[in-house]
Amino acid sequence: MVSSGITPRAPDPAETGTCVYAVGGAIGLATTGRVESYHLASNTWTTLPSQPMPRQNLAAAAMQCPPGFTGSCVYAVGGNGSANTVLGTVEALDPPPAQPVKGQ
């Protein structure tokens, strides 16, 4: 069972191995830049810094970060911005490392 801590919306998930990320989407009729992570071991959601460009209907994937970053990044690709504008941009989101869970 997934924790009910996520903001209700139409999310686009990406996964880095220890967390699943909900990136952008729509809350009601509004496009959001909200980013949340679900930590599998602790069954908890965490709100992360928002992406610079709010977008919905995007693709999201996790893979190695570009030079200058460390670890795995979550990439937000394309989608629609506010007023349903088509976005042809890519953002690399560098999430904080997953925190160890007590007893893990």
Buried (B, 14 or more C-beta within 10 A) or exposed (E): EEEEEBEEBEBBBBBBEBBBBBBBBBBEEEBBBBBBBBBBEBEBBBEBEBBEBBBBBBEBBBEEBEEEEEEBBBBBBEBBBEEEEEBEEEBBBBBEEBBEEEEE
